[in-house]
Amino acid sequence: MKKLFMKFCVVVLSCFMVFNTAYLPSYAEDEMSYYEQNDLANSFRYTDGQMKDRGDANYAARATTNSGWPNDPKAICKGIDVSYHNGTIDWKKVKQSEVEYAIIRCGYGTNDKNQDDKKWEENVKGCIDNNIPYGVYLYSYADTVEKASSEADHAIRLLQGKKFKYPVYYDLEEEAIRKKLSKTEIANIAKTFCNKLSAKGYTVGIYANKDWFTNYLTDSCFNNWTKWVAQYNTVCNYQGKYDMWQCSSTGRVPGISGNVDLNYSYSPFENSHGGGNTNNGGTTTKYPDGLNEIEGELYYFKNNRIDTSYSGLAQYGNEWYYIENGKVNWNYTGLAQHGIEWFYIENGKLNWNHSGIVEYNNQWFYVEKGRLNWNYTGLGQSGNDWYYIVKGRVNWGYTGLVQRGNEWFYIENGKL
């Protein structure tokens, strides 16, 4: 009887172990697969798929205006990014707000229809119906190049037949990835995804926060794609080049209940899948290097993209303009250098008619017909006063007589 009881216990225990093994969550064997299949993103934005609550402190840090977007004069337009987490969106109300474009999540992880974003088609239709230009992002869980290739197929499947203006972004933020992989392995994953999308003619980019871009996405390959940097602050101080900045995760926009991510764009993206001048903003325009006019503003382009690193003079038509961070600064009045010469700028434009004394960096210079005249020595006028100029610069140390025509004038400390 005792032996029979022992056999019974062994059988029960075995069945219990089998039962429990059968019902263990799959992440016990493949943690990434479990989190991916259940859309449980873990990153600087998410905890188990739920947006982190950043509280009022984040709002105070980012909001210098009532709109929620911090002031950034070099930005071209304001946008949002959305997914099914944002619920059902009233895109008509969004259109009537400050929002000028949207980046929509198409899905997450490998090419499984169950991992398509549940609001993807609905959000695309909302943008098209309301003439809102849009782009795309896919959240990555890939820890191998094979999975990255499947994620590329996932995006390509969902993008078929779509016409959109902004890039396709590869969202790299899953914490488990950077804990598990080397920088080189992450770079190879990014190359697999981006190269596959590029081969299909899409403009591709990488989304990550400043920490990722600064410390993990350091391979030179990341300079091949446009960058979308997340940093929740009043300014983006990422030191590399970027074309989009996600400035907040706690924005409020009419038509969307709850918080929404806010973005700035610094480039008039022209995705080759925009399909010409369609109602969703696509165009095949190519911009030459130098100044180009877009919606009444002048921007400085290089390689068909606004060069936000450029500051200085640039010509457009027959006029010259003062550029700051890739855009004409209409508020600037003063001297600006071009090559070895200096010119007088008035309200962002070179003023060829101006002659007189101009102050710059606590010094005074003599300008003649819009150009600083380094060869001039003599008297120069500014308002109702006259000053003694030596080789284009006011000589504050001079006291004595100066001849002008047939007359002599007494100068004291550089001034008549």
C-alpha positions, 0 to 999 in steps of 0.5 A: 500500500505504501509503494502504491501511495508513493507511485500515486504521488509521483504520478500526481507530481509529474502531472502537476509539473507538465500542467505548469510547464504547459501554462508557463508564459512563453517569455520563460524561454524567449522573453523578447518573444513574449513581450513582443507578442503582447506589445509590452514595450519597455523603454524610456517611454513605456513600462510593460506597454503602458506609457510612463506617467511623467507628471507635472514636472515634465510639462513645466520643463517643456512648455514655454508657450500655451501650445505645449511646443517649446519655442524653436524658431528654426523649426519648420512645422509642428507634428504629433506621433500616434498609435492605438495607445491614443485611442480613437482620434478625431482627425478633423479636430486635429486638423483644426489645431496647430498640428501640421503633420503626424507620424503613425505607428504601423505595427511592432516587431516581426511580420505577424498580422497580429502585431499590426497596430490596431489603429493603423488603417483608421489613422491613415484614413483620418490623415488622408481625409483631412489633408494631414501629411504623415509618416510611419514608424515601426517599434522594434524588438529585433535582437537578430538580423533575421528578426530585423529583416522580418520587421522590414517585411512587416513595414513593407506589407503595411505600406503597400499602396500608401502615399505619404510624405514623411519617412519610415522610422525604425523605433529603437528604444527597447531596453532589453536590446541594448542590455543584450547586444553590442553596439555593432550588433545593434548597427547591423540590425538597423542596417538590415531594416533600413537597407531593405526599406531603402531598396523599396524606395522609401526614405528611412530614419531612426527614432531613439532618444538622446541617450541612445543616439549619444552612447549606443547608436554611434556607428557611422551607418546611422549618419546614412539615415534621417534622425528623429531624436527624443528629448523632453526639454525646452531645447534639443541639445543632441550634438549630431545632425537631426531632422525631427525632435520629439519634445514632449510625451505629455502634449494635449491636442484637440481631437485626442483624449489624454496625452500625445507626443509632440514633435518639430520637423526641420526638413520639408521631407519629400518621400518618393512614395508621396506620389506627387502633389497628392492630397496627403502632402506628397511631392517629388520636388528636388531642392538645389543646394542653397536657398529655396523658398517654401511656403513663403520662407527661405531655407538653406539646403544641402543634399536636398535637405535643410542644413540646420548647421549653416549660418552665414550669407546666402544668395537668392535671386539678386539678393543676399540674406542672413541665414541662421541655423538653415533659415533666414533670420529676419530679425537680424540687423548688423554685420555678417561675414562672407568669405574675407569680406563683411556686409551690412544686414538690415532685417535679415537682408543685405542693404547695399544702400547703407553707408555710415558707422555700424556697431558690431561686437562693441566696436564701430566700423565704416560701411560704404554701400553695404560693404565694410571698407577696410581701406577708408581713413577719414571722417564718417557720419552716424546719425548727427555725429561724426567720427574719425575712421582709420582703415575702416574702424573708429579710432577711439584713441585719437585726439587732434585735427583731421582734414576733410576737403578744404576744412579741418576739424578737431577730434577728441577721443575719436569723435568730432 
